Amino acid sequence: MPRSVPCLAAWLALSACSRPSRAPDPQIVQVEEVSPRVVVRTARPTARPPERNPQPTELAAIVRQAFADRDGATLARWASAEGVRFTPYAWVSPEGDVELQSEELRGAFDDPQVRTWGSFDGSGRPIELTFAAYVDRFVTPKRFVPGHDPQITQHAAETPGRLGSGNTMSNLPEIYPDAQWIEFYVPGIDPKYGGMDWARLALVFVFESGTQKLRAVVHDEWTI
């Protein structure tokens, strides 16, 4: 055999070793591109669902608890843009009742300012109290604080109703014609008063900016 044949074989073997390797199978490349590592890197976080607006009965429970806890920040959060009016007896007096704005409510429990909230029934003396003292007397006496069980009803201007009645008429439906209110009613419990020691607290809500807001706090009890 000629000597050139072995040389040719050696040359072919050397060429095979130095030849570039075959490109990867396209299917294998595709599997690598959709690997879990890539998917995790491009995933977006799930958005939180929007907070559900409370119904009047739910908001009344929140507000009632905020008064009991002396939580001005919560009262400020749910206050109407027009402010919150405080009425010590059934007859609402837009000119005479105290009305506090949201920012005033935020620090109201620590506010030493004495305001005139109206007149005490019977004596006619002015109700001169700090906000905290007014709340203790007309909003959160023991029978209205959470843990006690008053009768709770929901009303609107077209079907007002009223639990308990004295010599003072209620004009709440006329003053707040577009409102809803939740009443906490405690019937008389002391026999010596013949049922006249009943009490009622109405939390009045108006619809603003897509949710209910606290517009007024109306206290009611037997009056002379």
SEVEXZA-662780 format. One record per residue: residue number from 1; residue in one letter; x, y, z of N, C-alpha, C in turn. Coordinates in nm, 2 decimals. Layout:
NODE seq type    n.X    n.Y    n.Z   ca.X   ca.Y   ca.Z    c.X    c.Y    c.Z
NODE NUM    A      X      Y      Z      X      Y      Z      X      Y      Z
...
% end
This chain:
NODE seq type    n.X    n.Y    n.Z   ca.X   ca.Y   ca.Z    c.X    c.Y    c.Z
NODE   1    M   0.09  -0.12   0.00   0.00   0.00   0.00   0.09   0.12   0.00
NODE   2    P   0.05   0.22  -0.08   0.14   0.34  -0.08   0.14   0.41   0.05
NODE   3    R   0.24   0.48   0.08   0.26   0.55   0.21   0.16   0.66   0.23
NODE   4    S   0.11   0.71   0.12   0.02   0.83   0.13  -0.11   0.79   0.19
NODE   5    V  -0.15   0.66   0.19  -0.28   0.62   0.25  -0.28   0.64   0.40
NODE   6    P  -0.18   0.59   0.47  -0.18   0.62   0.62  -0.18   0.77   0.65
NODE   7    C  -0.11   0.84   0.57  -0.11   0.99   0.60  -0.24   1.05   0.58
NODE   8    L  -0.31   1.00   0.48  -0.45   1.05   0.46  -0.54   1.02   0.57
NODE   9    A  -0.53   0.89   0.62  -0.61   0.85   0.74  -0.58   0.94   0.86
NODE  10    A  -0.45   0.96   0.88  -0.42   1.04   1.00  -0.47   1.19   0.99
NODE  11    W  -0.46   1.23   0.86  -0.51   1.37   0.84  -0.66   1.38   0.87
NODE  12    L  -0.74   1.28   0.82  -0.88   1.28   0.84  -0.92   1.27   0.99
NODE  13    A  -0.84   1.19   1.07  -0.87   1.18   1.21  -0.84   1.31   1.28
NODE  14    L  -0.73   1.38   1.25  -0.70   1.50   1.31  -0.81   1.61   1.28
NODE  15    S  -0.86   1.61   1.16  -0.96   1.70   1.12  -1.09   1.68   1.20
NODE  16    A  -1.12   1.55   1.22  -1.24   1.52   1.29  -1.23   1.57   1.44
NODE  17    C  -1.11   1.57   1.50  -1.10   1.61   1.64  -1.11   1.77   1.65
NODE  18    S  -1.06   1.84   1.54  -1.06   1.98   1.55  -1.19   2.05   1.50
NODE  19    R  -1.28   1.96   1.44  -1.40   2.02   1.38  -1.49   2.07   1.49
NODE  20    P  -1.56   2.19   1.47  -1.65   2.24   1.58  -1.76   2.14   1.61
NODE  21    S  -1.80   2.14   1.73  -1.91   2.05   1.77  -2.04   2.10   1.71
NODE  22    R  -2.14   2.00   1.70  -2.27   2.03   1.64  -2.35   2.12   1.74
NODE  23    A  -2.43   2.21   1.68  -2.51   2.30   1.76  -2.61   2.23   1.84
NODE  24    P  -2.64   2.28   1.96  -2.73   2.21   2.05  -2.87   2.19   1.98
NODE  25    D  -2.93   2.09   2.02  -3.07   2.06   1.97  -3.16   2.18   2.01
NODE  26    P  -3.23   2.24   1.91  -3.31   2.35   1.94  -3.42   2.32   2.05
NODE  27    Q  -3.46   2.20   2.06  -3.56   2.16   2.16  -3.50   2.18   2.30
NODE  28    I  -3.38   2.14   2.32  -3.31   2.15   2.45  -3.30   2.30   2.49
NODE  29    V  -3.26   2.39   2.39  -3.25   2.53   2.42  -3.39   2.58   2.47
NODE  30    Q  -3.50   2.54   2.40  -3.63   2.59   2.44  -3.66   2.55   2.58
NODE  31    V  -3.63   2.43   2.63  -3.66   2.39   2.76  -3.58   2.47   2.86
NODE  32    E  -3.46   2.51   2.83  -3.38   2.59   2.92  -3.44   2.73   2.93
NODE  33    E  -3.50   2.79   2.83  -3.56   2.92   2.83  -3.68   2.93   2.92
NODE  34    V  -3.76   2.82   2.93  -3.88   2.83   3.01  -3.86   2.75   3.15
NODE  35    S  -3.73   2.75   3.19  -3.70   2.69   3.32  -3.77   2.76   3.43
NODE  36    P  -3.79   2.70   3.55  -3.86   2.76   3.66  -3.79   2.89   3.71
NODE  37    R  -3.65   2.89   3.69  -3.58   3.01   3.73  -3.62   3.13   3.66
NODE  38    V  -3.64   3.12   3.53  -3.69   3.23   3.45  -3.83   3.27   3.48
NODE  39    V  -3.92   3.18   3.50  -4.06   3.21   3.53  -4.07   3.28   3.67
NODE  40    V  -3.99   3.24   3.77  -4.00   3.31   3.90  -3.95   3.45   3.89
NODE  41    R  -3.85   3.47   3.80  -3.79   3.61   3.79  -3.89   3.70   3.73
NODE  42    T  -3.97   3.66   3.64  -4.06   3.75   3.57  -4.20   3.76   3.63
NODE  43    A  -4.23   3.68   3.73  -4.36   3.68   3.79  -4.39   3.81   3.86
NODE  44    R  -4.52   3.86   3.86  -4.56   3.98   3.93  -4.63   3.95   4.06
NODE  45    P  -4.61   4.03   4.16  -4.68   4.00   4.29  -4.83   4.02   4.27
NODE  46    T  -4.91   3.95   4.35  -5.05   3.96   4.35  -5.10   4.08   4.42
NODE  47    A  -5.18   4.16   4.36  -5.23   4.28   4.43  -5.33   4.25   4.54
NODE  48    R  -5.33   4.33   4.65  -5.42   4.31   4.76  -5.56   4.35   4.72
NODE  49    P  -5.66   4.28   4.76  -5.80   4.31   4.73  -5.84   4.44   4.80
NODE  50    P  -5.92   4.52   4.74  -5.96   4.65   4.80  -6.04   4.63   4.93
NODE  51    E  -6.02   4.72   5.02  -6.08   4.71   5.15  -6.23   4.73   5.14
NODE  52    R  -6.32   4.65   5.20  -6.46   4.66   5.18  -6.51   4.77   5.28
NODE  53    N  -6.60   4.86   5.23  -6.65   4.97   5.31  -6.75   4.91   5.41
NODE  54    P  -6.75   4.95   5.53  -6.84   4.89   5.63  -6.98   4.95   5.61
NODE  55    Q  -7.08   4.86   5.64  -7.22   4.90   5.64  -7.25   4.98   5.77
NODE  56    P  -7.36   5.06   5.77  -7.39   5.14   5.89  -7.38   5.07   6.02
NODE  57    T  -7.44   4.95   6.03  -7.43   4.87   6.16  -7.29   4.84   6.20
NODE  58    E  -7.21   4.81   6.10  -7.07   4.78   6.12  -6.99   4.90   6.17
NODE  59    L  -7.02   5.01   6.10  -6.95   5.14   6.13  -6.99   5.19   6.26
NODE  60    A  -7.12   5.17   6.30  -7.17   5.21   6.43  -7.09   5.14   6.54
NODE  61    A  -7.07   5.01   6.52  -6.99   4.93   6.62  -6.85   4.99   6.63
NODE  62    I  -6.79   5.02   6.52  -6.65   5.08   6.52  -6.65   5.21   6.59
NODE  63    V  -6.75   5.30   6.56  -6.75   5.43   6.63  -6.78   5.42   6.78
NODE  64    R  -6.87   5.33   6.81  -6.91   5.31   6.95  -6.78   5.26   7.03
NODE  65    Q  -6.70   5.17   6.97  -6.58   5.12   7.04  -6.48   5.24   7.05
NODE  66    A  -6.47   5.32   6.94  -6.38   5.43   6.94  -6.41   5.53   7.06
NODE  67    F  -6.53   5.56   7.08  -6.57   5.64   7.19  -6.53   5.58   7.32
NODE  68    A  -6.56   5.45   7.34  -6.53   5.38   7.46  -6.38   5.38   7.49
NODE  69    D  -6.30   5.36   7.38  -6.15   5.35   7.39  -6.09   5.49   7.39
NODE  70    R  -6.17   5.60   7.38  -6.11   5.73   7.37  -6.01   5.74   7.25
NODE  71    D  -6.05   5.69   7.14  -5.97   5.68   7.02  -6.01   5.79   6.92
NODE  72    G  -5.95   5.90   6.94  -5.98   6.01   6.85  -5.94   5.99   6.70
NODE  73    A  -5.83   5.92   6.68  -5.79   5.89   6.54  -5.89   5.82   6.46
NODE  74    T  -5.96   5.72   6.52  -6.06   5.65   6.45  -6.18   5.73   6.43
NODE  75    L  -6.22   5.82   6.52  -6.33   5.91   6.50  -6.30   6.00   6.39
NODE  76    A  -6.18   6.05   6.38  -6.13   6.15   6.28  -6.14   6.08   6.14
NODE  77    R  -6.10   5.95   6.14  -6.10   5.88   6.01  -6.24   5.87   5.95
NODE  78    W  -6.34   5.85   6.03  -6.48   5.82   5.99  -6.57   5.95   5.99
NODE  79    A  -6.51   6.06   6.03  -6.59   6.18   6.04  -6.63   6.23   5.90
NODE  80    S  -6.75   6.29   5.90  -6.80   6.35   5.77  -6.71   6.47   5.74
NODE  81    A  -6.71   6.50   5.61  -6.63   6.62   5.57  -6.70   6.75   5.62
NODE  82    E  -6.82   6.74   5.66  -6.89   6.86   5.72  -6.87   6.87   5.87
NODE  83    G  -6.81   6.77   5.93  -6.79   6.77   6.07  -6.89   6.67   6.14
NODE  84    V  -6.87   6.66   6.27  -6.96   6.58   6.35  -7.03   6.66   6.45
NODE  85    R  -7.16   6.66   6.45  -7.24   6.75   6.55  -7.28   6.66   6.67
NODE  86    F  -7.27   6.72   6.79  -7.31   6.66   6.91  -7.43   6.72   6.97
NODE  87    T  -7.53   6.64   6.99  -7.66   6.69   7.05  -7.69   6.62   7.18
NODE  88    P  -7.70   6.69   7.29  -7.71   6.62   7.42  -7.85   6.57   7.45
NODE  89    Y  -7.96   6.63   7.38  -8.10   6.58   7.40  -8.16   6.56   7.26
NODE  90    A  -8.28   6.52   7.25  -8.34   6.48   7.13  -8.35   6.58   7.02
NODE  91    W  -8.37   6.71   7.06  -8.39   6.82   6.96  -8.26   6.87   6.91
NODE  92    V  -8.24   6.85   6.78  -8.11   6.89   6.72  -8.12   7.04   6.69
NODE  93    S  -8.01   7.11   6.74  -8.01   7.26   6.72  -7.88   7.29   6.64
NODE  94    P  -7.89   7.30   6.51  -7.78   7.33   6.42  -7.70   7.46   6.47
NODE  95    E  -7.77   7.56   6.52  -7.71   7.68   6.57  -7.64   7.67   6.70
NODE  96    G  -7.70   7.58   6.79  -7.65   7.57   6.93  -7.56   7.45   6.96
NODE  97    D  -7.58   7.34   6.88  -7.50   7.22   6.91  -7.35   7.24   6.87
NODE  98    V  -7.26   7.18   6.94  -7.12   7.18   6.90  -7.09   7.09   6.79
NODE  99    E  -7.01   7.14   6.69  -6.98   7.06   6.57  -6.82   7.06   6.56
NODE 100    L  -6.76   6.94   6.56  -6.62   6.93   6.55  -6.58   6.87   6.42
NODE 101    Q  -6.47   6.93   6.36  -6.41   6.88   6.24  -6.32   6.76   6.27
NODE 102    S  -6.28   6.69   6.16  -6.20   6.57   6.17  -6.07   6.59   6.25
NODE 103    E  -6.00   6.70   6.22  -5.87   6.72   6.29  -5.89   6.76   6.43
NODE 104    E  -6.00   6.82   6.47  -6.03   6.85   6.61  -6.06   6.72   6.68
NODE 105    L  -6.13   6.63   6.62  -6.16   6.50   6.69  -6.04   6.42   6.71
NODE 106    R  -5.94   6.43   6.63  -5.82   6.35   6.64  -5.75   6.37   6.78
NODE 107    G  -5.75   6.49   6.84  -5.69   6.51   6.97  -5.79   6.56   7.07
NODE 108    A  -5.92   6.53   7.04  -6.02   6.59   7.13  -6.02   6.53   7.27
NODE 109    F  -5.98   6.41   7.29  -5.99   6.35   7.43  -5.88   6.41   7.52
NODE 110    D  -5.78   6.47   7.46  -5.67   6.53   7.54  -5.69   6.68   7.54
NODE 111    D  -5.79   6.73   7.48  -5.81   6.88   7.47  -5.87   6.93   7.60
NODE 112    P  -5.80   7.03   7.67  -5.86   7.08   7.79  -5.96   7.19   7.77
NODE 113    Q  -5.99   7.22   7.65  -6.09   7.33   7.62  -6.23   7.29   7.67
NODE 114    V  -6.29   7.38   7.75  -6.43   7.37   7.79  -6.52   7.43   7.69
NODE 115    R  -6.62   7.36   7.64  -6.71   7.41   7.55  -6.85   7.41   7.61
NODE 116    T  -6.94   7.49   7.56  -7.08   7.49   7.60  -7.16   7.41   7.50
NODE 117    W  -7.21   7.29   7.54  -7.28   7.19   7.46  -7.43   7.21   7.45
NODE 118    G  -7.48   7.30   7.52  -7.63   7.32   7.53  -7.66   7.35   7.68
NODE 119    S  -7.78   7.31   7.72  -7.83   7.34   7.86  -7.88   7.21   7.92
NODE 120    F  -7.85   7.19   8.04  -7.90   7.07   8.11  -8.05   7.08   8.13
NODE 121    D  -8.11   6.96   8.11  -8.26   6.95   8.12  -8.29   6.98   8.27
NODE 122    G  -8.40   7.05   8.29  -8.44   7.07   8.43  -8.39   7.20   8.49
NODE 123    S  -8.26   7.20   8.51  -8.20   7.32   8.57  -8.17   7.44   8.47
NODE 124    G  -8.16   7.40   8.34  -8.13   7.50   8.24  -7.98   7.55   8.25
NODE 125    R  -7.90   7.50   8.34  -7.76   7.54   8.34  -7.69   7.50   8.22
NODE 126    P  -7.59   7.58   8.18  -7.52   7.55   8.06  -7.43   7.42   8.08
NODE 127    I  -7.43   7.34   7.97  -7.35   7.22   7.98  -7.20   7.26   7.94
NODE 128    E  -7.12   7.29   8.04  -6.99   7.34   8.01  -6.89   7.22   8.05
NODE 129    L  -6.84   7.16   7.95  -6.76   7.04   7.97  -6.65   7.03   7.87
NODE 130    T  -6.54   6.96   7.90  -6.44   6.93   7.80  -6.50   6.82   7.71
NODE 131    F  -6.44   6.79   7.60  -6.49   6.69   7.51  -6.50   6.55   7.58
NODE 132    A  -6.39   6.52   7.65  -6.39   6.39   7.72  -6.50   6.38   7.83
NODE 133    A  -6.52   6.49   7.90  -6.63   6.48   8.00  -6.77   6.48   7.94
NODE 134    Y  -6.78   6.54   7.82  -6.91   6.54   7.75  -6.94   6.39   7.71
NODE 135    V  -6.84   6.33   7.65  -6.85   6.19   7.61  -6.89   6.10   7.72
NODE 136    D  -6.82   6.12   7.84  -6.86   6.04   7.95  -7.00   6.05   8.00
NODE 137    R  -7.06   6.17   7.98  -7.19   6.20   8.03  -7.30   6.16   7.92
NODE 138    F  -7.27   6.20   7.80  -7.38   6.19   7.70  -7.35   6.09   7.59
NODE 139    V  -7.24   6.02   7.58  -7.21   5.93   7.47  -7.18   5.79   7.53
NODE 140    T  -7.10   5.78   7.63  -7.06   5.65   7.68  -7.08   5.63   7.83
NODE 141    P  -7.20   5.67   7.88  -7.23   5.62   8.02  -7.23   5.47   8.01
NODE 142    K  -7.23   5.41   8.13  -7.21   5.27   8.14  -7.30   5.18   8.05
NODE 143    R  -7.43   5.23   8.04  -7.52   5.15   7.97  -7.50   5.15   7.82
NODE 144    F  -7.41   5.24   7.77  -7.39   5.24   7.62  -7.26   5.18   7.58
NODE 145    V  -7.17   5.15   7.67  -7.04   5.10   7.63  -7.04   4.96   7.58
NODE 146    P  -6.95   4.92   7.49  -6.95   4.78   7.45  -6.94   4.68   7.57
NODE 147    G  -7.01   4.57   7.56  -7.01   4.48   7.67  -7.15   4.47   7.73
NODE 148    H  -7.22   4.59   7.72  -7.36   4.59   7.76  -7.45   4.56   7.63
NODE 149    D  -7.57   4.53   7.65  -7.65   4.48   7.54  -7.78   4.57   7.51
NODE 150    P  -7.76   4.69   7.46  -7.88   4.77   7.43  -7.95   4.72   7.31
NODE 151    Q  -8.07   4.76   7.29  -8.15   4.73   7.17  -8.09   4.81   7.05
NODE 152    I  -8.06   4.75   6.94  -8.00   4.82   6.83  -8.09   4.82   6.71
NODE 153    T  -8.13   4.93   6.65  -8.21   4.94   6.54  -8.15   5.04   6.44
NODE 154    Q  -8.19   5.02   6.31  -8.14   5.10   6.20  -8.26   5.18   6.14
NODE 155    H  -8.24   5.31   6.12  -8.35   5.39   6.07  -8.30   5.48   5.96
NODE 156    A  -8.40   5.53   5.88  -8.38   5.63   5.78  -8.48   5.74   5.79
NODE 157    A  -8.47   5.85   5.72  -8.56   5.96   5.74  -8.70   5.93   5.71
NODE 158    E  -8.72   5.84   5.61  -8.86   5.81   5.56  -8.93   5.71   5.66
NODE 159    T  -8.85   5.64   5.74  -8.91   5.55   5.84  -8.84   5.57   5.97
NODE 160    P  -8.85   5.69   6.04  -8.77   5.72   6.15  -8.78   5.64   6.27
NODE 161    G  -8.91   5.63   6.32  -8.93   5.56   6.44  -8.86   5.62   6.56
NODE 162    R  -8.89   5.58   6.68  -8.81   5.63   6.80  -8.85   5.54   6.92
NODE 163    L  -8.74   5.49   6.98  -8.76   5.41   7.10  -8.74   5.50   7.22
NODE 164    G  -8.85   5.50   7.30  -8.84   5.58   7.42  -8.89   5.72   7.38
NODE 165    S  -8.96   5.79   7.47  -9.00   5.93   7.44  -9.02   6.00   7.57
NODE 166    G  -8.99   6.13   7.56  -9.01   6.22   7.68  -9.08   6.35   7.63
NODE 167    N  -9.05   6.45   7.70  -9.12   6.58   7.67  -9.05   6.65   7.55
NODE 168    T  -8.93   6.61   7.52  -8.85   6.67   7.41  -8.88   6.60   7.28
NODE 169    M  -8.92   6.67   7.18  -8.95   6.61   7.05  -8.82   6.58   6.98
NODE 170    S  -8.82   6.49   6.88  -8.70   6.46   6.80  -8.73   6.52   6.66
NODE 171    N  -8.63   6.60   6.61  -8.64   6.65   6.47  -8.52   6.59   6.39
NODE 172    L  -8.47   6.48   6.43  -8.36   6.42   6.36  -8.39   6.40   6.21
NODE 173    P  -8.50   6.34   6.18  -8.53   6.32   6.03  -8.53   6.44   5.95
NODE 174    E  -8.58   6.55   6.01  -8.58   6.68   5.93  -8.45   6.74   5.91
NODE 175    I  -8.36   6.73   6.01  -8.23   6.79   6.00  -8.14   6.70   5.91
NODE 176    Y  -8.15   6.57   5.91  -8.07   6.48   5.83  -8.16   6.40   5.74
NODE 177    P  -8.22   6.46   5.64  -8.31   6.39   5.55  -8.25   6.28   5.47
NODE 178    D  -8.12   6.29   5.44  -8.06   6.19   5.36  -7.97   6.09   5.43
NODE 179    A  -7.99   6.09   5.56  -7.90   6.01   5.65  -7.97   5.88   5.69
NODE 180    Q  -7.88   5.79   5.74  -7.93   5.67   5.81  -7.87   5.68   5.95
NODE 181    W  -7.94   5.62   6.05  -7.88   5.62   6.18  -7.91   5.49   6.26
NODE 182    I  -7.81   5.46   6.34  -7.82   5.34   6.42  -7.85   5.39   6.56
NODE 183    E  -7.95   5.33   6.62  -7.99   5.36   6.76  -7.96   5.25   6.86
NODE 184    F  -7.90   5.30   6.97  -7.87   5.21   7.08  -7.97   5.25   7.19
NODE 185    Y  -8.06   5.16   7.22  -8.17   5.20   7.32  -8.16   5.11   7.44
NODE 186    V  -8.17   5.17   7.56  -8.17   5.10   7.68  -8.30   5.13   7.76
NODE 187    P  -8.39   5.04   7.78  -8.51   5.07   7.85  -8.49   5.10   8.00
NODE 188    G  -8.59   5.15   8.06  -8.58   5.18   8.21  -8.55   5.05   8.28
NODE 189    I  -8.46   5.06   8.38  -8.43   4.94   8.46  -8.45   4.95   8.61
NODE 190    D  -8.47   5.07   8.65  -8.48   5.10   8.80  -8.63   5.12   8.83
NODE 191    P  -8.70   5.03   8.90  -8.84   5.03   8.93  -8.89   5.17   8.99
NODE 192    K  -8.80   5.23   9.07  -8.84   5.35   9.13  -8.86   5.47   9.04
NODE 193    Y  -8.81   5.46   8.91  -8.83   5.56   8.81  -8.95   5.53   8.72
NODE 194    G  -9.01   5.41   8.74  -9.12   5.38   8.65  -9.10   5.38   8.50
NODE 195    G  -8.98   5.33   8.47  -8.94   5.32   8.33  -8.89   5.45   8.26
NODE 196    M  -8.88   5.56   8.34  -8.84   5.68   8.28  -8.68   5.69   8.28
NODE 197    D  -8.61   5.59   8.32  -8.47   5.60   8.32  -8.41   5.53   8.19
NODE 198    W  -8.49   5.54   8.08  -8.45   5.49   7.95  -8.35   5.58   7.89
NODE 199    A  -8.27   5.54   7.79  -8.18   5.62   7.73  -8.16   5.58   7.58
NODE 200    R  -8.13   5.67   7.50  -8.11   5.64   7.35  -7.99   5.71   7.30
NODE 201    L  -7.91   5.65   7.22  -7.80   5.71   7.15  -7.81   5.68   7.00
NODE 202    A  -7.81   5.79   6.92  -7.82   5.77   6.77  -7.69   5.81   6.71
NODE 203    L  -7.63   5.73   6.63  -7.51   5.76   6.55  -7.56   5.78   6.41
NODE 204    V  -7.55   5.90   6.36  -7.61   5.94   6.23  -7.50   5.93   6.12
NODE 205    F  -7.53   5.86   6.01  -7.43   5.85   5.90  -7.48   5.90   5.77
NODE 206    V  -7.39   5.96   5.69  -7.43   6.01   5.56  -7.33   5.95   5.46
NODE 207    F  -7.37   5.94   5.34  -7.29   5.87   5.23  -7.20   5.98   5.16
NODE 208    E  -7.07   5.96   5.18  -6.97   6.05   5.12  -6.86   5.98   5.06
NODE 209    S  -6.82   6.02   4.94  -6.69   5.96   4.87  -6.70   5.81   4.87
NODE 210    G  -6.81   5.75   4.85  -6.82   5.61   4.83  -6.84   5.53   4.96
NODE 211    T  -6.85   5.59   5.07  -6.87   5.52   5.20  -6.95   5.60   5.30
NODE 212    Q  -6.99   5.53   5.40  -7.06   5.60   5.51  -6.97   5.68   5.60
NODE 213    K  -7.01   5.80   5.64  -6.94   5.88   5.73  -7.02   5.93   5.85
NODE 214    L  -6.96   5.94   5.97  -7.03   5.99   6.09  -7.06   6.14   6.08
NODE 215    R  -7.19   6.17   6.08  -7.23   6.31   6.07  -7.28   6.37   6.21
NODE 216    A  -7.34   6.28   6.29  -7.39   6.34   6.42  -7.40   6.23   6.53
NODE 217    V  -7.39   6.27   6.65  -7.41   6.19   6.77  -7.52   6.25   6.85
NODE 218    V  -7.64   6.19   6.86  -7.75   6.24   6.92  -7.79   6.16   7.04
NODE 219    H  -7.78   6.22   7.16  -7.82   6.15   7.29  -7.97   6.19   7.32
NODE 220    D  -8.04   6.10   7.38  -8.18   6.12   7.41  -8.21   6.05   7.54
NODE 221    E  -8.29   6.11   7.63  -8.33   6.05   7.75  -8.46   6.13   7.80
NODE 222    W  -8.52   6.08   7.90  -8.63   6.14   7.96  -8.60   6.28   8.00
NODE 223    T  -8.69   6.38   7.96  -8.67   6.52   8.00  -8.79   6.57   8.07
NODE 224    I  -8.77   6.67   8.15  -8.89   6.73   8.23  -8.97   6.82   8.14
% end
